[in-house]
Amino acid sequence: MNEYAVWFEDIGMGDVPRVGGKNASLGEMVRNLESKGIRVPAGFATTAFAYRAFVDANGIEPAIRAHVQQYRAGAATLRETGEALRELFLNSEFPAELTTTILAHYRALAERSGVAKLSVAVRSSATAEDLPEASFAGAQETFLNVVGERELLDACRRCYASLFTDRAISYREVKHFNHMDVALSIGIQRMVRSDIGASGVMFSLDTETGFPRVAVISAAWGLGEMVVQGAVSPDRYLVFKPLLPEPGVSPIIDKALGAKARKMVYGRGGSARTRIVDTPAHQRRAFVLSDADTLELARWAVHVEEHYRRPMDMEWARDGLTGQLFMVQARPETVQALKSGTKFTEYHLTGEGTPLLSGAAIGESIATGAACVIRNPAQIDDFRDGAILVAEMTDPDWVSIMTRASGIITNEGGSTSHAAIVSRELGIPAVVGTGSATEVLKDGQAITLSCAEGDVGHVYDGVLNFETEEIDLGTLPATHTAVMVNIASPAAAFRWWRLPAAGVGLARMEFIINDLIRIHPMALVHPEQVTDESQRRQIRQLTANFDDPQEFFVETLALGIAKLSAPYHPHDVIVRLSDFKSNEYAHLLGGHAFENAEENPMLGFRGASRYYSPRYREGFALECRAIKRVREHIGFTNVIVMVPFCRTPDEADRVLEAMAQNGLVRGENGLQVYMMCEIPANVIRGAEFARRFDGFSIGSNDLTQLVLGVDRDSAELAALFDERDEAVKWMITEAIEKAHAAGIKIGICGQAPSNYPDFATFLVARGIDSISLNPDSFLKTVRAIADAETQPSVGSTQAGITAPA
């Protein structure tokens, strides 16, 4: 076997000392995963032996050691040391035998590819990089679209020199790697024509929360360096991996369109191998990946993760000539994979401030301090230790500054950009892709950077107070009562995946409509009735990427529900149909055209009464289409539909009929339909309602309001509003008994168990099947439930509650 170079198909992960982690992984995939349909561009790697032969032939090792010693002694700066070391390599020549070997392999690769002058990617692969505990985060160089033998040797020499970039030197010092113990292998790989296609990054887990059951894909037009470097805000896709093997489903649970303002393409000749151009408007507005491409990449992520037996960080490219996808790199994910599965820290803002910016949240923590606006890494001396770095974007040259920051904010980039990757590795929060941070924030300005509010990170004016909570899930007791969670925001759903919840007891559809859709559904069915021109313009902007504006509503709602469902699959996820009041509906875009003013919206046209009404049934049809898509197209058959504020059994029949007309037939394809038990009539006529539904969920807020006659929103009557009132508890006891007598499940999804642990104890004593809690109160209430279950059984007359026969 040649000592200087080796074909990818002849190496694997056992060859990391010889060809580095990057090249060893390429060989591993060629040898083991092409049978799974994963395409890897052909190529070869020079060896660590070749690197050391280069160093020895030019006699530069003593000089390398001397420069490193000077740097450690403080006699030279990092910049001076890096420049001197790189010059040693750039002024050196390849030994004749090494030159011959590299060029012979290059010619053979060109012959294999059927072209005379082959374009290749020349990638650096350090022999200590891409290990589970050290990612090296792009510390060495990559050169794209290298054509010709002279250009290839020049790129190889520059790869060797890049082993001593400032960032690589600094990184090895931090990680305590001996500089002379690290060698460099060069990967020479046939270029995929992604310059006229697309490329991106993919992770086999959620990079922010560590949720392991999704593949996260970032995509942009052109060559992949723009995504890797964070120089562009890419499209982002989430795929739920466990449903990929299911026939006939498409488990894409989120799609976000990125700006993709620029792209990297091939140069026009001469020394310019690549160039950056503006992305055409039609490409900016379009998603890079089709659903078929998205699912194929996600399946590849599963195969790669299963083969390596650990979460993986991958790069992919799509050839613009053939349309084929290729995997061009795969390395271990090095941040979330090393975190504990049972211990985590929760951050909570306790102060309020003026929001200044928002972007993708990286991490889940909070940082406060002074903004330090840096335009380029040459201003390293201007950075103040502990400040929050504000930059247009970052690349590996910024690492030495980033290690000294308490947080990072960038204009450009997505969740897989360089800034995101490095901030995760450093354990500091970042908000990336804000669009205008360097213009909005002033140098020295006191700010708060919060990534504790879901997928969207926020930057606030001033230093806000916050608190932290250390959580160890390993200490939680088991319970017989099913303990579920109430989830409202898809953006925050993954934050709580570690909680041992038995599903979602309440997912509120109206939160998705209000936060993500923002348009009254009837305004999409009858846009001609919206007369406010400003609102018409906003509706057009929100729906611009959809040929049918109604599809915007259905797609956004379906993806939101799917994302809420993913962390809890295959447990039940109970999705409540929209329960806006008329005044709340009116605040949606176009809403005033379809809503009448009501004296008491809380008791007015809300819940079940809307779904069959001529005034809303076309909007309800959109809700049903979204639910149907979640269950049958995306694949979450664990989604249960829940009907709110259903006043009479006759109304229940009309709602079930309206659902069936829109393709949601109770019992068909396993569909269960629950009812909110929140009106005294629901309890009094419980046996009749139980014949029409598969389960009840007690809404303690509305039930308390209607039993006590207290407006739940009235500040003046707040002292009278108490779910623990004996009349309310009597109603709940009666509801539980009637549900069980009818053989259906009953739970509670109201606020009371979260607010009052003793109320949870009462529910356990009454034999409730499930209790659904707000995530932030889950831990303390689970312990109260477990304690209650150890107490002697209590009869229905305890505490003054006497249920009638």
C-alpha positions in Angstrom: 0.0 0.0 0.0 1.3 3.4 -1.0 2.8 5.3 2.0 2.0 8.7 0.6 -1.6 8.4 -0.7 -4.5 6.1 -0.4 -7.9 5.8 -2.1 -11.0 6.5 0.0 -12.3 3.0 -0.5 -9.2 1.6 1.1 -9.5 3.4 4.4 -11.9 3.6 7.3 -12.2 4.9 10.9 -9.4 2.7 12.0 -7.1 4.9 9.9 -7.6 8.2 11.8 -3.9 8.3 12.8 -2.9 8.0 9.2 -5.5 10.2 7.3 -7.3 12.2 10.0 -10.9 12.1 11.0 -12.4 13.8 8.0 -10.7 11.5 5.4 -11.1 8.4 7.5 -14.9 9.1 7.7 -15.1 9.6 3.9 -13.5 6.2 3.4 -15.7 4.7 6.0 -18.8 5.9 4.2 -17.5 4.8 0.8 -16.8 1.3 2.1 -19.9 0.8 4.3 -22.7 3.1 3.4 -22.8 3.3 -0.4 -24.9 0.1 -0.2 -27.5 2.1 1.7 -27.8 4.5 -1.2 -25.5 7.2 0.2 -23.4 8.7 -2.6 -19.9 10.0 -1.7 -17.7 11.7 -4.4 -14.7 9.7 -5.3 -11.2 10.7 -4.1 -8.0 10.0 -2.3 -6.1 11.1 0.8 -2.5 11.9 1.4 -1.2 10.4 4.6 0.3 11.6 7.9 3.5 9.9 6.7 3.5 12.2 3.6 3.1 15.3 5.8 6.0 14.3 8.0 8.1 13.5 4.9 7.3 17.1 3.7 8.4 18.5 7.0 11.6 16.4 7.1 12.5 17.1 3.5 12.4 20.8 4.1 14.0 20.6 7.6 11.4 22.9 9.2 10.6 21.0 12.5 13.2 22.8 14.6 11.9 26.1 13.4 8.3 25.1 14.2 9.3 24.1 17.8 11.3 27.3 18.2 8.4 29.6 17.2 5.9 27.7 19.4 8.3 28.1 22.4 8.6 31.8 21.7 4.8 32.1 21.6 4.3 30.2 24.9 7.0 32.3 26.5 5.2 35.5 25.5 8.1 36.6 23.2 5.8 36.6 20.1 2.1 37.2 19.5 -0.3 34.6 18.1 -0.4 36.5 14.9 3.4 36.8 14.5 3.7 33.1 15.4 1.1 32.0 12.9 2.5 34.1 10.1 6.0 32.7 10.7 4.9 29.1 10.8 2.8 29.3 7.7 5.7 31.0 5.8 7.8 27.9 6.6 5.4 25.7 4.7 4.6 28.1 1.8 8.3 28.5 1.1 8.9 24.7 1.1 8.8 22.3 -1.8 7.2 18.8 -2.2 9.7 15.9 -2.2 9.8 14.4 -5.7 8.2 11.1 -4.7 5.3 12.8 -3.0 4.7 15.0 -6.0 4.7 12.0 -8.3 2.3 10.2 -6.0 -0.2 13.1 -5.7 -0.3 13.8 -9.4 -0.6 10.1 -10.4 -3.6 9.7 -8.1 -5.1 13.0 -9.5 -4.7 11.7 -13.1 -6.3 8.4 -12.2 -9.2 10.2 -10.5 -9.7 12.3 -13.6 -9.7 9.1 -15.7 -12.3 7.5 -13.4 -14.4 10.6 -13.8 -14.1 10.7 -17.5 -12.7 14.3 -17.8 -9.4 15.7 -18.9 -9.0 18.5 -16.3 -10.8 17.5 -13.2 -12.2 20.0 -10.7 -11.5 18.8 -7.1 -12.1 19.9 -3.5 -8.9 19.9 -1.5 -9.7 19.5 2.2 -7.5 19.5 5.3 -7.9 16.5 7.7 -5.8 16.8 10.9 -5.0 13.5 12.5 -6.5 14.6 15.9 -9.6 16.4 14.5 -13.2 15.4 14.5 -12.9 13.2 17.6 -15.9 13.0 19.9 -14.3 15.5 22.3 -12.8 17.9 19.8 -14.4 19.2 16.6 -11.7 21.6 15.5 -14.6 23.6 14.0 -13.0 24.3 10.6 -9.6 25.1 12.0 -7.8 24.1 8.8 -8.4 25.2 5.2 -10.5 23.9 2.3 -10.0 24.9 -1.3 -12.8 24.4 -3.8 -12.8 24.1 -7.6 -9.1 23.3 -7.9 -8.3 22.5 -11.5 -4.9 21.4 -12.9 -1.8 19.8 -11.5 0.1 23.0 -10.6 -3.0 24.4 -8.8 -3.5 21.1 -7.0 0.1 21.1 -5.6 -0.3 24.8 -4.5 -3.6 24.0 -2.7 -1.9 21.0 -1.0 0.9 23.2 0.2 -1.6 25.7 1.6 -3.4 22.9 3.3 -0.2 22.0 5.1 0.3 25.6 6.1 -3.2 25.9 7.4 -2.3 23.4 10.2 -0.8 26.5 11.8 -3.5 29.2 11.2 -3.9 31.4 14.2 -7.2 29.7 15.1 -5.7 26.2 14.8 -2.7 27.1 17.0 -5.1 28.7 19.6 -7.4 25.8 19.5 -4.7 23.2 20.1 -3.3 25.2 22.9 -6.8 25.3 24.6 -7.3 21.6 24.0 -3.7 20.8 25.2 -2.8 19.0 21.9 1.0 18.8 21.2 1.5 20.7 18.0 4.1 18.2 16.8 1.9 15.2 17.6 -0.7 16.5 15.0 -0.2 15.8 11.4 -2.2 16.7 8.4 -3.8 14.6 5.7 -5.2 16.1 2.5 -8.4 14.9 1.0 -8.6 15.4 -2.8 -12.2 14.8 -3.8 -14.1 15.2 -7.1 -16.2 18.4 -7.0 -19.9 18.0 -7.0 -21.4 20.8 -9.2 -23.2 22.3 -6.3 -22.1 25.7 -7.7 -25.1 25.4 -10.0 -27.0 23.3 -7.5 -27.2 23.5 -3.7 -25.5 22.4 -0.6 -25.7 22.6 3.2 -25.2 21.0 6.6 -27.1 18.3 8.4 -27.2 17.1 12.1 -28.8 13.9 13.3 -30.1 15.6 16.4 -31.5 19.0 17.4 -28.4 21.1 17.9 -29.9 23.5 20.5 -31.7 21.1 22.8 -30.1 17.7 22.1 -33.5 16.2 21.1 -32.2 13.1 19.4 -35.2 12.1 17.2 -34.9 14.7 14.5 -32.6 15.4 11.6 -31.9 19.1 11.2 -31.0 20.2 7.6 -29.7 23.6 6.5 -29.7 24.4 2.8 -28.6 27.2 0.5 -27.9 27.7 -3.2 -24.3 27.2 -4.5 -21.2 25.9 -2.8 -21.5 24.9 0.8 -18.8 27.2 2.3 -21.4 30.0 2.6 -23.5 27.8 5.0 -20.6 26.4 6.9 -19.1 29.9 7.4 -22.4 31.4 8.4 -22.2 34.0 5.6 -25.8 33.3 4.5 -29.1 32.6 6.3 -30.1 29.2 4.9 -33.4 27.4 4.7 -34.0 25.0 7.6 -35.8 21.7 7.7 -36.7 19.3 10.5 -37.5 15.7 9.9 -38.8 13.3 12.6 -36.6 10.2 12.1 -38.8 7.5 13.8 -41.5 7.9 11.1 -39.1 7.7 8.1 -39.7 3.9 7.7 -43.5 4.4 7.7 -44.9 3.9 4.2 -46.8 6.7 2.7 -45.9 9.5 5.2 -43.7 12.5 4.9 -42.5 13.3 8.5 -41.1 16.8 7.7 -42.2 18.7 10.8 -40.7 22.2 10.1 -39.7 24.2 7.1 -38.3 27.7 7.4 -37.4 29.8 4.4 -34.0 31.5 4.7 -32.9 34.8 3.1 -30.1 33.1 1.1 -29.0 36.6 -0.1 -25.7 35.5 -1.6 -24.2 32.3 -2.9 -20.7 31.0 -3.8 -20.1 29.7 -7.4 -17.1 28.8 -9.5 -14.8 31.6 -10.5 -14.5 32.9 -14.1 -10.9 31.7 -14.6 -7.5 32.8 -13.6 -6.6 32.4 -9.9 -10.1 33.0 -8.7 -11.4 29.5 -8.0 -14.7 30.7 -6.5 -16.6 33.9 -6.3 -19.6 35.2 -4.3 -22.6 36.6 -6.2 -26.1 37.8 -5.3 -28.7 35.1 -5.3 -31.4 35.7 -8.0 -34.7 36.9 -6.5 -36.6 33.7 -7.6 -34.1 31.5 -5.8 -34.3 33.6 -2.6 -38.1 33.1 -2.6 -37.9 29.4 -3.2 -37.1 26.5 -0.9 -33.8 24.9 -1.9 -35.0 21.3 -1.2 -38.0 19.4 -2.4 -39.8 17.2 0.2 -38.3 14.2 -1.6 -34.7 15.5 -1.3 -35.3 16.5 2.3 -36.5 13.0 3.2 -33.6 11.3 1.3 -31.1 13.4 3.3 -32.8 12.6 6.5 -32.7 8.8 5.7 -29.0 9.3 5.1 -28.6 10.9 8.4 -30.2 7.9 10.1 -27.9 5.5 8.2 -24.8 7.5 9.1 -25.8 7.8 12.8 -26.6 4.1 13.1 -23.3 3.2 11.5 -21.2 5.4 13.7 -23.4 4.8 16.8 -23.4 8.4 17.8 -25.0 11.7 16.7 -23.3 13.1 13.6 -22.6 16.4 11.9 -22.7 16.1 8.1 -22.2 18.2 5.0 -24.0 17.4 1.7 -24.2 18.8 -1.8 -26.6 18.5 -4.7 -25.2 18.4 -8.2 -26.9 21.0 -10.4 -26.3 18.9 -13.6 -27.7 15.6 -12.4 -29.9 16.6 -9.5 -28.2 13.9 -7.4 -27.4 14.3 -3.7 -23.9 13.6 -2.3 -22.5 13.3 1.2 -19.2 15.2 1.3 -18.4 15.0 5.0 -19.5 13.3 8.3 -18.0 13.9 11.7 -19.2 13.3 15.3 -21.4 15.9 16.9 -19.4 17.2 19.8 -21.6 19.3 22.0 -25.1 17.8 22.7 -23.9 14.2 22.5 -21.6 14.7 25.5 -24.3 16.3 27.7 -26.1 14.4 30.4 -29.5 13.0 29.4 -31.0 13.6 32.9 -29.3 16.8 34.1 -29.8 20.3 32.7 -30.1 23.9 33.7 -33.1 26.0 33.0 -32.8 29.8 32.6 -35.7 32.1 33.2 -35.9 35.9 32.6 -37.4 37.6 35.6 -36.9 41.2 34.3 -38.7 43.0 31.4 -37.0 45.0 28.8 -37.4 46.5 25.3 -36.7 44.0 22.6 -34.2 45.2 20.1 -33.5 42.2 17.8 -34.4 38.6 17.2 -32.8 35.7 15.4 -32.1 32.0 15.7 -31.4 31.0 19.3 -28.3 29.0 19.8 -28.2 27.3 23.2 -30.7 27.8 26.0 -29.0 30.2 28.3 -28.9 33.9 28.9 -26.0 36.4 28.9 -25.9 40.0 30.0 -23.2 42.6 29.5 -21.8 45.3 27.1 -22.1 44.9 23.4 -18.7 44.9 21.6 -19.2 45.6 17.9 -16.3 44.1 15.8 -16.2 44.5 12.1 -13.4 42.1 11.3 -11.0 39.8 13.3 -8.2 42.2 12.7 -9.8 44.3 15.5 -9.0 41.5 18.0 -7.2 43.9 20.3 -10.4 46.0 20.6 -12.4 43.2 22.1 -13.1 43.4 25.8 -13.1 40.1 27.7 -16.5 39.0 28.8 -18.4 41.3 26.4 -21.1 40.2 24.0 -19.6 39.9 20.5 -21.6 41.6 17.8 -20.5 40.9 14.2 -21.7 40.7 10.7 -20.8 37.0 10.7 -17.9 34.8 11.9 -15.6 32.3 10.3 -12.7 30.3 11.8 -10.5 33.5 12.0 -12.8 34.8 14.8 -12.4 31.9 17.2 -9.8 33.6 19.4 -12.2 36.4 20.0 -15.2 34.1 20.4 -13.5 32.2 23.2 -13.4 35.5 25.3 -17.0 36.4 24.7 -20.0 35.8 27.1 -22.4 35.7 24.1 -22.5 36.2 20.4 -24.8 38.1 18.0 -24.5 38.1 14.2 -26.3 39.6 11.3 -26.0 36.6 9.1 -26.1 32.8 9.5 -28.4 30.1 10.7 -28.4 27.3 13.3 -25.6 25.4 11.5 -23.4 28.4 10.8 -19.9 28.8 12.1 -21.0 31.2 14.8 -23.6 28.7 16.0 -21.3 25.7 16.0 -18.5 27.4 17.9 -20.8 29.1 20.4 -22.3 25.6 21.3 -18.9 24.2 21.7 -17.8 27.1 23.9 -21.1 26.8 25.9 -22.1 30.4 25.4 -25.5 31.6 24.0 -25.8 33.2 20.6 -28.5 34.9 18.5 -27.6 34.5 14.8 -29.2 35.8 11.7 -30.6 39.0 13.2 -30.1 40.9 10.0 -29.0 44.2 11.5 -27.2 43.7 14.8 -24.2 45.7 13.8 -26.4 48.7 12.9 -28.9 48.5 15.8 -26.5 47.8 18.7 -23.9 50.4 19.8 -20.5 49.6 21.0 -20.6 49.5 24.8 -24.4 49.3 25.0 -25.7 47.3 27.9 -27.8 44.4 26.6 -29.4 41.0 27.5 -29.1 38.1 25.1 -31.8 35.5 25.8 -32.0 32.0 24.2 -34.3 30.7 27.0 -37.5 31.4 25.1 -37.5 28.7 22.4 -36.2 28.6 18.8 -36.2 32.4 18.6 -33.5 34.2 20.5 -34.0 37.8 21.6 -31.8 40.8 22.4 -33.1 43.2 25.0 -32.0 46.7 25.9 -30.3 46.9 29.3 -29.2 44.3 31.8 -32.3 42.2 32.8 -32.5 39.9 35.8 -32.7 36.2 35.3 -32.6 33.1 37.4 -31.3 29.5 36.8 -32.6 26.2 38.0 -30.5 23.0 38.1 -32.7 20.0 37.3 -31.9 16.3 37.8 -34.5 14.2 36.2 -32.9 11.1 37.7 -34.4 12.0 41.1 -38.0 12.0 39.9 -40.3 9.3 41.3 -42.5 7.1 39.1 -46.3 7.7 39.3 -49.4 5.6 38.4 -51.2 8.7 37.3 -50.2 9.7 33.8 -48.5 13.0 34.0 -48.6 15.0 30.8 -47.6 18.5 29.7 -49.4 21.5 28.3 -47.5 22.9 25.3 -48.4 26.1 23.4 -45.5 27.1 21.3 -43.9 24.9 18.7 -40.7 26.9 19.1 -40.4 25.8 22.7 -41.5 22.2 22.3 -38.0 20.7 22.1 -36.9 22.4 25.2 -38.8 20.0 27.4 -38.1 16.7 25.6 -36.2 15.3 28.5 -39.2 15.5 30.8 -40.6 12.0 31.4 -44.1 13.1 30.3 -46.8 10.7 29.2 -47.7 12.9 26.3 -49.3 16.3 25.7 -52.6 16.9 27.6 -53.2 20.2 25.9 -51.8 21.6 22.7 -53.5 24.9 22.0 -54.1 25.4 18.3 -54.8 29.2 18.7 -51.3 29.9 19.8 -50.0 28.6 16.5 -52.6 30.6 14.6 -51.8 33.8 16.6 -48.0 33.5 16.6 -47.1 31.9 13.3 -50.1 32.4 11.0 -51.5 35.8 12.3 -54.3 35.8 9.7 -58.0 35.2 10.4 -58.8 31.9 8.4 -61.9 33.4 6.9 -59.7 36.2 5.4 -57.9 33.6 3.4 -61.2 32.0 2.2 -62.8 35.3 1.4 -60.0 37.9 0.9 -62.3 40.2 -1.0 -64.1 41.0 2.3 -61.0 42.5 3.9 -61.1 46.2 3.1 -58.2 47.5 5.2 -55.4 48.0 2.6 -52.6 47.8 5.1 -53.9 44.4 6.4 -54.4 43.2 2.8 -50.7 44.0 2.1 -49.6 42.1 5.2 -51.6 39.1 4.3 -50.1 39.1 0.8 -46.6 39.3 2.3 -47.2 36.4 4.6 -48.7 34.2 1.9 -46.4 35.2 -0.9 -44.7 31.9 -1.2 -48.0 30.0 -1.6 -50.0 29.7 -4.8 -53.1 29.2 -2.7 -53.2 31.5 0.4 -55.3 28.9 2.2 -52.5 26.4 1.9 -50.3 28.8 4.0 -52.8 28.4 6.9 -53.0 24.6 6.5 -49.2 24.0 6.0 -48.2 26.3 8.9 -50.7 24.9 11.3 -49.9 21.3 10.4 -46.2 21.8 10.8 -46.7 23.6 14.1 -48.8 20.7 15.5 -46.3 18.2 14.2 -43.4 19.9 15.9 -45.4 20.0 19.2 -46.1 16.2 18.8 -42.6 15.0 17.9 -41.0 15.0 21.4 -43.8 12.9 22.8 -44.5 10.4 20.1 -45.9 7.8 20.3 -47.7 9.0 23.4 -51.1 10.8 23.0 -50.9 14.5 21.9 -54.3 16.1 22.5 -54.7 19.1 20.2 -57.6 21.4 21.1 -59.4 23.0 18.1 -59.3 26.8 18.0 -60.8 28.5 21.0 -60.4 32.2 20.3 -63.1 34.5 21.5 -64.6 36.9 19.0 -62.5 39.8 20.2 -59.3 37.7 19.9 -60.3 36.6 16.4 -60.9 40.2 15.5 -57.2 41.1 16.3 -56.0 38.7 13.6 -55.2 40.2 10.2 -58.5 40.6 8.4 -60.4 39.6 11.5 -62.6 42.7 11.8 -64.3 41.8 8.6 -65.6 38.6 10.0 -66.2 39.2 13.7 -69.1 41.0 15.4 -68.6 42.9 18.6 -69.9 41.0 21.6 -70.7 42.3 25.1 -69.4 39.1 26.7 -67.1 37.2 24.3 -66.2 34.7 27.0 -69.7 33.4 26.8 -70.3 34.2 23.2 -69.4 32.8 19.7 -66.5 30.6 20.7 -65.5 26.9 20.6 -67.9 24.3 19.2 -70.5 26.8 18.2 -68.2 28.2 15.5 -67.3 24.9 13.8 -70.7 24.2 12.2 -71.8 27.9 11.8 -72.0 29.4 8.3 -70.0 32.3 9.7 -66.9 30.1 10.3 -67.3 26.6 8.9 -65.1 27.3 5.9 -62.4 28.4 8.4 -63.0 25.3 10.4 -62.4 23.3 7.3 -58.9 24.6 7.1 -58.3 23.5 10.7 -59.6 20.0 9.8 -57.3 19.9 6.7 -54.3 20.7 8.9 -55.2 17.9 11.5 -55.8 15.4 8.7 -52.4 16.3 7.2 -50.6 15.9 10.5 -52.1 12.4 11.1 -52.2 11.0 7.6 -49.5 12.8 5.6 -46.9 13.6 8.2 -47.7 10.5 10.2 -48.5 11.5 13.7 -51.5 9.2 14.3 -51.0 9.8 18.1 -52.7 13.2 17.6 -56.1 13.3 19.3 -58.6 16.1 18.5 -60.3 17.9 21.4 -63.5 20.0 21.1 -63.7 23.0 23.4 -66.7 24.8 24.9 -69.3 22.3 23.7 -72.6 23.3 25.3 -75.0 20.5 24.5 -75.0 16.9 23.2 -76.8 18.2 20.1 -74.0 20.6 19.5 -71.5 17.7 19.9 -73.3 15.8 17.1 -73.1 18.8 14.8 -69.4 19.3 15.4 -68.7 15.6 14.8 -70.7 15.8 11.6 -68.7 18.9 10.5 -65.5 17.1 11.2 -66.6 14.0 9.2 -67.5 16.2 6.2 -63.9 17.4 6.3 -62.3 14.0 6.4 -62.0 13.5 10.2 -64.3 10.7 11.1 -64.2 9.5 14.7 -62.8 6.0 14.9 -61.5 6.0 11.3 -57.8 5.5 11.1 -57.7 5.3 14.9 -58.9 8.9 15.3 -60.0 9.7 18.8 -62.0 12.8 19.7 -62.1 14.2 23.2 -64.2 17.0 24.7 -63.2 19.8 27.1 -65.2 19.3 30.3 -65.4 23.0 31.2 -69.2 23.8 31.4 -71.4 22.7 34.2 -73.7 21.1 31.6 -70.8 18.9 30.5 -70.8 17.4 34.0 -74.5 17.3 34.6 -75.1 15.6 31.2 -71.8 13.7 31.4 -73.3 10.3 30.4 -74.7 11.7 27.2 -71.5 13.5 26.2 -69.5 10.3 27.1 -71.4 8.4 24.4 -70.1 10.8 21.8 -66.5 11.2 22.8 -63.5 9.0 23.6 -62.3 11.1 26.6 -62.8 14.2 28.7 -60.3 16.8 29.7 -61.3 19.1 32.5 -60.6 22.8 31.8 -60.5 24.0 35.4 -60.2 27.7 34.4 -63.5 27.9 32.5 -65.2 25.4 34.8 -64.3 27.5 37.9 -65.5 30.7 36.1 -68.9 29.2 35.3 -69.5 27.4 38.6 -68.6 30.4 40.7 -69.9 33.1 38.3 -66.5 34.8 38.4 -65.0 36.4 35.3 -61.6 34.7 35.1 -60.1 37.9 33.6 -61.4 40.3 36.2 -58.6 41.7 38.4 -61.3 43.0 40.9 -62.7 39.5 41.4 -59.3 37.6 41.4 -59.6 36.8 45.1 -62.8 34.9 44.5 -61.5 32.9 41.6 -60.3 29.6 43.2 -60.3 26.2 41.6 -60.1 24.7 45.1 -63.6 25.9 46.0 -65.7 23.0 47.2 -68.3 23.6 44.5 -65.7 23.3 41.8 -64.2 20.2 43.4 -67.7 18.6 43.6 -68.1 19.2 39.9 -64.7 17.6 39.1 -65.5 14.6 41.3 -68.8 14.1 39.5 -67.1 14.4 36.1 -64.5 11.8 37.0 -67.1 9.3 38.2 -69.3 9.8 35.2 -66.4 9.3 32.8 -65.3 6.1 34.5 -68.8 4.8 34.6 -69.0 5.3 30.8 -65.6 3.6 30.3 -63.7 6.6 28.9 -60.6 8.4 30.1 -60.6 11.7 31.9 -57.8 14.1 32.7 -57.3 17.7 33.6 -55.4 20.3 31.6 -56.2 23.5 33.5 -53.8 25.6 35.5 -54.8 24.5 39.0 -52.6 21.4 39.4 -49.6 23.5 38.3 -50.4 26.3 40.7 -51.4 24.2 43.7 -49.7 20.8 44.5 -52.5 20.1 47.1 -55.0 20.3 44.2 -53.0 17.6 42.4 -53.3 15.5 45.6 -57.1 15.9 45.5 -57.2 14.8 41.9 -55.2 11.7 42.6 -57.6 10.8 45.5 -60.5 11.1 43.0 -58.8 8.6 40.7 -58.2 10.9 37.7 -56.4 9.2 34.8 -54.1 12.0 33.8 -52.9 15.4 34.9 -51.4 17.7 32.4 -49.0 20.4 33.7 -47.1 23.4 32.5 -43.5 22.3 31.9 -42.0 24.7 34.4 -44.1 23.2 37.2 -43.8 19.5 36.1 -41.0 18.5 38.5 -42.5 19.8 41.7 -46.0 18.6 40.9 -44.8 15.1 39.9 -43.4 14.7 43.4 -46.7 15.9 44.9 -48.5 13.3 42.8 -46.2 10.5 43.8 -46.6 11.5 47.5 -50.4 11.5 47.1 -50.3 8.0 45.5 -48.6 6.6 48.6 -51.4 7.8 50.9 -54.3 5.5 51.9 -57.2 5.5 49.5 -59.7 8.3 50.1 -63.5 8.0 49.7 -65.6 10.5 47.6 -67.0 12.1 50.8 -63.6 13.3 52.2 -63.1 17.0 52.7 -66.8 17.8 52.8 -67.4 16.7 49.2 -70.5 14.6 48.9 -71.3 13.2 45.5 -75.0 12.5 44.9 -76.1 9.0 44.0 
